[in-house]
Amino acid sequence: MFNFILQSTDEFEKHNLIDPDHYNKIEVKRGLRNADGTSVMAGITQIGNVCGYYMQDGQKMPMEGQLYYRGINVEDLIRGFVASDRFGFEETAYLLLFGDLPTQVQLDHFEEVMGTFRPLPHMFTEDMILKAPSRNIMNKLARGVLTLYSYDDDPDNLSLPAELRKAMQLIARCPTIIAHGYAAKRCYFDNDSLYLHRPQPGLSTAENFLYAVRPNHQFTRDEARLLDLCMVLHAEHGGGNNSAFACRVLSSSHTDIYSSIGAAIGSLKGPRHGGANIKVKEMLDVIMQEVEDWSDQDQVYQCLCRILRKETGDRSGLIYGMGHAIYTLSDPRARILKEFAAKLAQQKGRMDKFNLIQSVKALTPQAFADVTGHQKVMCANVDLYSGFVYELLDIPEELYTPLFAAARMVGWCAHRIEEVYNPGNKIIRPAYKAVVSPRPFVPLEERD
């Protein structure tokens, strides 16, 4: 069997690899990107806006990054609830779903409804999670979301009330599925004890998550507030990012919300998207192992050059956590997380690693230029800091990307509803140019 697969692989490569010259001759916008690196305009949204550059005389000009939720600068949003010493994820979810900031009464009602939706359906954990555990929690989350279709009495109802109900249920239940999926993974694959903690009334999403994943339920308010901040920063990032676009592509066919969200989760699982925060941690582990003195800038620089030359690390030649498709001079999410990560690192005596991350940020552009021969404006993106923040919060590596998904569930649902309920939207169907020539059918007995 293995020999057949190897032979089939050779046969596939002989007939299926596309000549890269085709892309230039046909002027294909690979990755839906224009030649200058800007993105192809594929739709209109009122949900999120990602600003990382501006155009001047046809040239892409760098700028400090800005992120807007429903027209509100995310930094202003965060300053608002931090100044009032309250959790902000639920308030952010309301804003992104409904389009405006809630009043106190509206927020109270929204939080109450979310609290009632957090518990999973009867026997869902036993039948869906414990009987079919997964080593990968993103895989478990995707399967869990798809399975919720079977627990919904009216899953294909596309009316607005039904879609909003399902969206709020998904946002509320996602952290619970993740926590129980992780508990099953620890038990069945890591030979650890099984702890299943139910959502607690009156706790925020961030508090409930820490309560659920820690065997002793214990967490501090500062820890919960930092996790809440991370979830706010990950809640939305425009309609063009890979997972949101995947959600909108499926939603444009008017399939059910569970299928659309399942596709978004599958997209986020990829190391080029949400899985990058784990790749950052793995890369930093390599640097910490190979660099004898983390404070020695030259040693760090040389290690970065080895990574770029594919001599160490995962041999991809990528510096994870650096560069972004839109942000140029800075990623606002990284700016905010850096500030809070520095404070927590100081408290926990981890400034050595924080300073190493800062060195990676400062030295990567020059290392990239020296190794590739190309100058490129690049900044640290949110992934450079998010994994470190989770590490400071003692959150296991397996939960980094699932936490991202739990937060981004809000943005996905908002984009889903916007795609379905705007009458001008059509099913998304881009074109692919066929580059294979017509040829005759050869009877089986005449084939070589």
Secondary structure, 3 states (H helix, E strand, C coil): CHHHHHHHHHHHHHHHCCCCHHHHHHCCCHHHECCCCCECCCCCCCCEEEEEEEEECCEEEEEEEEEEECCEEHHHHHHHHHHCCCCCHHHHHHHHHHCCCCCHHHHHHHHHHHHHHCCCCCCHHHHHHHCCCCCCHHHHHHHHHHHHHHHCCCCCCCCHHHHHHHHHHHHHHHHHHHHHHHHHHHHHHCCCCCCCCCCCCCCCHHHHHHHHHCCCCCCCHHHHHHHHHHHHHHCCCCCCCHHHHHHHHHHCCCCCHHHHHHHHHHHHCCCCCCCHHHHHHHHHHHHHHHCCCCCCHHHHHHHHHHHHCCCCCCCCCCCCCECCCCCCCECHHHHHHHHHHHHHHHHCCCHHHHHHHHHHHHHHHHHHHHHHCCCCCCCECCHHHHHHHHHHCCCCHHHHHHHHHHHHHHHHHHHHHHHHHCCCCCCCCCCCCCCCCCCCCCCHHHCC
